[in-house]
Every structure is written in structure tokens, then in C-alpha cells.
Amino acid sequence: MLEKEVTGAEVVNEVYYLDGYAYLASQLSGICIVDVDPVSTASVVTTVDTPDRAEDVYVLNGYAYVADEDEGLQIIDVDPPG
């Protein structure tokens, strides 16, 4: 059952969840940060475009580490997420 649909990122390759936020690696939008707590009011907090296509994302200590296809590793400050 679909609980909530949130638009804002297209062609999502990976999702990383941390502390109520979903970090989406999107080929077309870079990374998209979604506040998913609570799910019923989930909404996009911000997007950060990357030079190429975001393939994967990992978040640690306020930074998103993004595998960005031919542009390599992008390190993005996401603290606070918005």
C-alpha cells in the first residue's frame, strides 16, 4: 500500500535513510533530501545539483558522499539537511 508519494527527484538510483531524512541519489537532480518523519507529511527539504549523474549516496557526520558518475566523488555539507 502506498503511504505517501513525494515528487522532486527523477531517476532515483539509491536511497540512504538517516534520522528521519531520506537522501536520494538522482541522475537528473543530484541529491534530493526528503523529510520523511512522519511519512504522512513527507516533503522535499532541498535538492543539490551535482556536475554529473548521482549514482549513490552515503551520509555521515553532516556530509553526503555522492558517487557522481564521471565526476567522481562529490562531498556535500548537509548539516542541517535543509
Secondary structure, DSSP 8 states (H G I E B T S, - for coil): -------S--SEEEEEEETTEEEEEETTTEEEEEE-SSGGG-EEEEEE--SS---EEEEETTEEEEE-GGG-EEEEE-SS--
